[in-house]
Amino acid sequence: MLSAERDFFTFERPLWQRGAVVAGLDEVGRGALAGPLMVGAVLLYEERDVPPGLDDSKRLRPRQREQLVPLITAWCDDYAVGAASAREVDEFGLTAALRVAATRALEKLRVPPTEILLDGAIDFLWPASLLEPVADASSEYRRARARVTTIVRGDSRSALIAAASVIAKVERDAVMRTLGGAEDRYGWVSNKGYGSQQHLTALRRHGVSNHHRVTWRLPEKSSDS
């Protein structure tokens, strides 16, 4: 976990000093074989003490993430999660689906950010290869795009990105548990749609479901199943 002495606002502080409205964005579900992509967005107008234990969601246990959610939502000025379904991933491709999910999250915020801190090295919000509108990319965000700063390992370096990662991860995990349902043939309750051995074996036995990304290289159903 991050130490109390670590500066978690290195990227946010200069933007706030210029009067910017800053949001942090992070995605979850990029590498899953099934289920939605989700992008969390957390907006904060000014520096304030971060919720105790806030960190990159991947470094936290499920219970820790769940306990952080109400602390994050009380701490920030606004937050949202946007999703792109497995079918949209198949139809648009991964990068465009990430843009769709991110745009849906941004459009739920009451105030549009003027600056976005985005986890990773690739700007999937406004990449040059996606200049044309895609799915839910609204006219508002095409006309007045916020400036995007990509931050490698941003979920462990930026408070807003870390908070977005936790919000998105907890919501997606809940969705995958629901999709698993009473008969969890693919083990989604535990693997959350990622390519665990249990999941791969189930694909060979049962074939794909309506929630699988069928354009991905998935194991084929065995003829003797």
Phi and psi in degrees as a GROMACS rama.xvg file:
@    title "Ramachandran Plot"
@    xaxis  label "Phi"
@    yaxis  label "Psi"
@TYPE xy
-69.8736  139.678  LEU-2
-76.5646  157.62  SER-3
-64.6864  -25.1174  ALA-4
-80.7119  -14.0758  GLU-5
-72.4792  135.149  ARG-6
-80.2515  112.087  ASP-7
-98.1348  6.05255  PHE-8
-122.773  27.5464  PHE-9
-57.4943  -39.9199  THR-10
-88.5456  -32.6652  PHE-11
-74.0244  -41.5978  GLU-12
-57.1127  -48.1032  ARG-13
-62.1207  -29.661  PRO-14
-72.2145  -44.5106  LEU-15
-61.1224  -37.3059  TRP-16
-64.079  -23.3725  GLN-17
-91.842  3.51015  ARG-18
84.564  17.3242  GLY-19
-77.0026  153.327  ALA-20
-98.2495  114.015  VAL-21
-111.374  134.439  VAL-22
-127.552  144.79  ALA-23
-105.994  138.584  GLY-24
-125.925  141.836  LEU-25
-148.677  150.743  ASP-26
-108.884  159.461  GLU-27
-144.369  143.319  VAL-28
98.248  6.12226  GLY-29
-57.5844  -43.5586  ARG-30
-94.9955  6.86601  GLY-31
-74.5534  155.061  ALA-32
-88.8953  -18.9075  LEU-33
-144.628  159.399  ALA-34
87.9878  175.772  GLY-35
-80.011  158.499  PRO-36
-82.8783  142.186  LEU-37
-133.477  142.701  MET-38
-124.679  124.299  VAL-39
-94.1467  146.11  GLY-40
-131.527  129.294  ALA-41
-128.785  128.356  VAL-42
-116.716  138.046  LEU-43
-141.094  132.498  LEU-44
-83.4006  -23.7959  TYR-45
-158.231  164.626  GLU-46
-71.3718  133.832  GLU-47
-152.69  159.749  ARG-48
-54.4783  132.229  ASP-49
-75.9996  154.419  VAL-50
-58.0478  137.771  PRO-51
-57.2122  131.243  PRO-52
87.3275  0.264106  GLY-53
-61.3068  132.733  LEU-54
-161.509  174.566  ASP-55
-52.0809  129.46  ASP-56
-58.8846  -30.1807  SER-57
-68.7745  -18.7552  LYS-58
-94.2507  2.42243  ARG-59
-112.007  148.932  LEU-60
-76.604  156.893  ARG-61
-51.6409  -44.3203  PRO-62
-63.6555  -38.1679  ARG-63
-63.6943  -42.1368  GLN-64
-62.3961  -45.1045  ARG-65
-62.9631  -38.649  GLU-66
-68.7685  -27.2227  GLN-67
-76.1625  -26.7609  LEU-68
-55.902  -53.028  VAL-69
-63.6675  -29.6589  PRO-70
-68.321  -40.6726  LEU-71
-66.4199  -45.5238  ILE-72
-67.1859  -29.3079  THR-73
-78.0843  -27.2006  ALA-74
-80.6942  -42.4623  TRP-75
-83.5631  168.596  CYS-76
-88.815  -21.9751  ASP-77
-167.572  156.962  ASP-78
-156.309  159.131  TYR-79
-162.894  159.521  ALA-80
-129.503  132.393  VAL-81
-115.651  151.72  GLY-82
-131.913  150.931  ALA-83
-125.091  129.566  ALA-84
-73.3357  167.185  SER-85
-58.7536  -37.3201  ALA-86
-64.6177  -38.1247  ARG-87
-69.4285  -34.5221  GLU-88
-60.9385  -44.5218  VAL-89
-63.0086  -41.4068  ASP-90
-75.2399  -44.9505  GLU-91
-94.9236  -22.8631  PHE-92
91.128  163.713  GLY-93
-64.5746  -48.3577  LEU-94
-64.6364  -44.8084  THR-95
-66.2622  -35.3787  ALA-96
-66.4019  -37.0159  ALA-97
-61.7257  -40.431  LEU-98
-63.7798  -41.2082  ARG-99
-60.5657  -48.6897  VAL-100
-62.6613  -42.0142  ALA-101
-65.2649  -42.1768  ALA-102
-63.6117  -39.6056  THR-103
-62.7558  -38.8561  ARG-104
-66.076  -46.3445  ALA-105
-61.6851  -37.634  LEU-106
-72.4434  -14.2106  GLU-107
-82.9945  -18.0609  LYS-108
-69.6412  141.09  LEU-109
-68.5923  -33.5421  ARG-110
-122.951  124.669  VAL-111
-66.8915  133.63  PRO-112
-69.5444  151.311  PRO-113
-96.8949  -17.4119  THR-114
-135.195  135.438  GLU-115
-122.613  128.996  ILE-116
-100.124  119.764  LEU-117
-118.672  127.868  LEU-118
-67.6782  138.513  ASP-119
106.613  -176.041  GLY-120
-101.912  -9.32829  ALA-121
-116.243  129.461  ILE-122
-82.6896  98.3075  ASP-123
-88.57  0.537105  PHE-124
-79.9718  -52.0931  LEU-125
-128.783  51.9007  TRP-126
-69.2161  151.676  PRO-127
-59.9042  -28.8181  ALA-128
-76.7051  -6.16093  SER-129
-126.005  50.327  LEU-130
-72.4116  -27.1015  LEU-131
-80.9149  151.89  GLU-132
-58.7756  141.278  PRO-133
-125.312  121.927  VAL-134
48.1116  -113.036  ALA-135
-89.2491  15.9231  ASP-136
-68.0773  106.014  ALA-137
-75.6762  161.423  SER-138
-62.6227  -32.7332  SER-139
-59.658  -46.4534  GLU-140
-79.4536  -18.9975  TYR-141
-76.5626  -31.7432  ARG-142
-81.3004  -37.6239  ARG-143
-131.887  72.9948  ALA-144
-74.358  134.466  ARG-145
-69.9001  151.066  ALA-146
-73.3557  135.387  ARG-147
-109.824  131.606  VAL-148
-115.671  118.251  THR-149
-85.8971  140.45  THR-150
-132.484  111.779  ILE-151
-64.8838  131.918  VAL-152
57.2977  35.2586  ARG-153
-62.3588  -27.087  GLY-154
-71.1687  -10.0354  ASP-155
-113.313  5.44628  SER-156
-124.505  -17.9527  ARG-157
-124.928  128.895  SER-158
-61.5223  -40.692  ALA-159
-69.3125  -39.8807  LEU-160
-68.2264  -41.5355  ILE-161
-58.6986  -44.6983  ALA-162
-63.0943  -40.9182  ALA-163
-63.8715  -37.1745  ALA-164
-65.733  -38.8529  SER-165
-68.3035  -46.9442  VAL-166
-59.0536  -46.4437  ILE-167
-68.1315  -40.779  ALA-168
-65.0157  -44.4701  LYS-169
-64.222  -40.9453  VAL-170
-67.9919  -41.9635  GLU-171
-67.4309  -39.9048  ARG-172
-58.1991  -40.7012  ASP-173
-64.8095  -40.2695  ALA-174
-61.5277  -44.4326  VAL-175
-67.9859  -34.3058  MET-176
-64.5869  -39.2894  ARG-177
-66.6075  -42.5503  THR-178
-65.0516  -32.5768  LEU-179
-61.5218  -39.9624  GLY-180
63.1304  -162.44  GLY-181
-69.3708  -32.4559  ALA-182
-110.742  91.9729  GLU-183
-88.736  75.22  ASP-184
-63.1044  -31.7394  ARG-185
-101.664  -0.181825  TYR-186
74.6049  26.8171  GLY-187
-66.2111  -25.3591  TRP-188
-59.2135  -35.6697  VAL-189
-100.471  -40.5326  SER-190
-93.8852  -8.81287  ASN-191
56.5456  27.0648  LYS-192
91.6465  -0.661788  GLY-193
-82.6021  170.248  TYR-194
-83.9597  56.7138  GLY-195
-69.6702  163.706  SER-196
-60.707  -39.5529  GLN-197
-57.9042  -44.5378  GLN-198
-65.7433  -45.3139  HIS-199
-63.7969  -40.8071  LEU-200
-63.6301  -40.856  THR-201
-65.7011  -36.2184  ALA-202
-63.2251  -39.9104  LEU-203
-67.4837  -29.4461  ARG-204
-84.903  -42.4965  ARG-205
-109.189  -15.0008  HIS-206
79.5309  -172.448  GLY-207
-84.4927  157.81  VAL-208
-107.395  -179.922  SER-209
-69.0798  -12.1669  ASN-210
-105.26  6.00115  HIS-211
-87.1816  152.309  HIS-212
-88.0144  94.28  ARG-213
-74.3108  -15.4614  VAL-214
-80.7309  -7.23557  THR-215
-83.514  163.477  TRP-216
-80.4081  90.9927  ARG-217
-102.863  150.632  LEU-218
-59.6925  140.326  PRO-219
-82.6586  152.041  GLU-220
-66.9062  133.143  LYS-221
-68.6659  141.027  SER-222
-66.735  -23.206  SER-223
-95.5214  9.88551  ASP-224
